[in-house]
Amino acid sequence: MTAVSEIKQKLAETADKDLPEVISLFEDDERAGVQKLLESARKRFDRLQQEIRRIDALKEYERKYPEYDFICGIDEVGRGPFAGPVVAGAVILPKDCDILYINDSKKLSEKVRDMLYAEISEKAVSCAVGIVDAARIDEINILQATYEAMRQAILRLDPVPQILLNDAVTIPGVDIRQVPIIKGDAKSISIGAASIYAKVTRDRMMLEYDKEYPEYGFARNVGYGTAEHIEALKKYGPCPIHRKTFIHSYI
């Protein structure tokens, strides 16, 4: 008879999708410890099935346009911070995309975002970012800078997208068909992927800026106007990546 500890280890090492096969090997084992382990494994598998259904529902907008092979999700990160760039992500996922756990990037932990960034990079048909820095934001305003970042990201894609699913906005100066979707990063798998791609890119940039300007806490606040950040602004003044039009009331 297999020891309970061995069964526990085997279940722990089994991928969620393969759990039913392992469960079937031990379901006749009446030991309470084994049954408890199997119940936990069944819950793991049930959570996987729920996630598969959620992701399938997240493809609703993509399914509306079966005539297009290259559907691109567009989203931005960094419109509100006091410092750093605004970053737009553009992602074309394959029709049979099997990436789980995609969601609005703000709803995901850093660990999950990093994992998904790597998977999106590997499996996407194409993905790109557009980056507009603080000086340009001050020059043309944050809305126009956001549009500029989105246009940059679209132009860097290969192949050229045939339709754009955008998080809430219609981007001026773009000839490709656009579909703005309110709260799109939580409703479209393509927009959610773009949100994650942009968020991870920008967060990593802010970590690098933190090394250059450590007094502002960019590694923690990623440029947002936290109390700590505002105090640093008052004490040290702005650095080169601060948006002067955002911080004039604090300096």
N, C-alpha and C positions, 0 to 999 in steps of 0.2 A: 504494500500500500504506500502510495506517495505521501511523503511528509507534508504537513500543512505549510511549513515554511517554504518548501520547494514549489508548491502550488502558488503561494503568494508571489514568489520571485518570478515564476513563469508568467503569471498574469501581468505583473508589473512590466515585464519586458515585451509584452505583446502589444502590437499596434491596436488602437481602438477598433479599426475596421475588421481585424482578425479575431476579436474576442469571442464571437459565437462558437467558433471552432474549438477553442480551448475550453470554454464553458461546457460544451457538450461532452468533453472527455471526463469531466468530474461531477456532472450534475446528479449522478446516482450515489455519490459519496454523501452519506447521511451525517457526517461529523459537523457539529455546529460551526466550528471554525471555518470549515470548507464552504459551507452554505453561506456564511457571512461574506466570505471573499467573493463568491460567485454573484451574490446580490449586488455587491459594490461594482463588480465588473459589468453586470447588466445595466446598471445606472450609467456607467461610462459609455457604453454602447448606445444607450438611449439618448444621451446628450449629443453624441456624434450624429445620430439620425435627425435630431432636432436642428442641429447646425446645418446639415445638408439641406433640410427643408427651408431653413431661413435663407440660405444662399440662393437656392432655386427661386424663391420669391423675390430676391434682390435683382434677379435678371429680368424682371417684368418689363422695364423700359427697353432693354436690349432686344427682347423678343418682339417688341412692337415694330422693329425695323429689319425684318429678315432679308430685305433686298440689299442691305449693305453688309459688305464683308469686313470693313474696318470702321468700327464704332469707337469713338474716342470719348473718354471721360475727362472733364476739366474741373479742377478745383484749385483754390489758393490757400495759402497759410501766411499769416503775418500782417494782416491789415491794421491791427490795433496796437502793436507794440510801439514803445518809445524809441527803440533802436533796432538796427539790423534791416535786412532786405525784406521785401515781399516776394514770396516764391510761389509760382504756379506749377502744378503738376499736370501732365497730359499722358494718359495711358490708353493704349489699345489692347484689350484682352482678346484671346482667342475665343471663338464661338463656343467651344467646349470647355471653357475655363473651369478648373476644379479646385481653385484656391478657396479654402475655408477661412472663416473668421474675419473677412474683410468687413469693415464698418467705418462710420465716421471716425477719423483718426483721434478725435478728442475723447472718444469712448474707450479707447484701447490703452493698455499699459505700454510703457516704453519698450519693454521686452517683446511684447507681441508685435508692436509696430516694426521693430527691427527685423523680426523673423519674417513678417509679411513683406517688408521692403525687399529682402533678399529673394523671396519666392516670386514676387511681382517682377523683379529685374530678370529673373531666370525664365519665367513662363510667358511674359507679355509679348505680343507681336512687336510692340514698340513702346517705349516710355521715355519721357524727357521732362526737363524742368526749364522754366524761365525765371530769371533772377533780376530784380530791379533794386538798386541800392538806395540808401537813405538820401543821398544827394539828389538823385533823380526824383524820389518821392517828394522832396521839398520843392523841386522845380515844377512838377506837373500835377501834384496832389495825389493822394493815395488811390483814388478810384482809377484815374488814368494810368497810374503806375501798375495797378493790378491788371488792367486790360493789356498793357504793354508786356507784362510778364507772361500772360496767357498767350498772346500772339507769338512771343519768342518760343514758348514750349511747343506750340502747334507746328511752327516752322521747322523744329528740330526732329520731328517724327518722320520715320521712314518705315512703311509707306505713308503717303498722305492720307489722313482720315477722310471718310466720305460723309460723316455726320458727327456733330459734336453734342454730347450731353453735358450741359453746364450746370454747375451749382448756382442756381438762382439768376444768373446774369445772361445778357446777350452781349457778346463781345463786338464792339465796332471795328470796322476795317477787316473783317474776315468774310470771305466769299462762300465758305462751306456752310451747309445747312446747320442750324443750331436749334437745340431744344433746351430751354431753361427749365430747371426742375427745382422747386423750392425744397430746401433741406435735402438736396440731391445726394449728398454724401452718405445719407442713411437710407436712401431709396434705390440707388443704382449701384451695381457692383463696379462699374467702370469709374464712376465719380468717386466712390469710396476708395478705390485703388489709387486714384490720382491724389486724393486727400492724404493718404498714407505716404505716398511717394514724395509729395511736397513737404509734409511735416517732418519726416525723417531727414530730408536734405537740409531744411532750414535749421532744425535742432542741432545737427552736426556742425553747421556753420557757426552757430552761436557758441558751441563748445570751444571752437577754435578761437573765436573772438574773446572768449573768457580768458584764454591764456595770454592774450595781448593786452586786455584791459580788465584785469582781475578785480578791481575795486568795485565794479558795478554788479557783480553776481550773475553775469549772463548765463552761466551754466545752470543756474537755478531758475531764473526768471525768463530766460530766452528773449529778453528785451522788453517784456511787459512792465508796466508801471507799478510794480509792487512797492510797499512802504520802504523796503530796504533799498530798492533802486532809486526812489525819489530822494531818500536821504543821501545817497552817494552822489546824486546829481547836484544837490545843494552844497555838498562838501567839496567835490572835485570839479564841478562843471561838466559840460558835455565832452564826449570823445568823438572821433571822426565818424563813427557809425551811428551816432544819434540823429534822429529826425528833428531838425530845429523847429519845424512847424508843429510838432507834437509836444514839445517840452518848454515852450516859451514862458508858460506861466510858472515854471518851477526854477528858473535860473535868472 
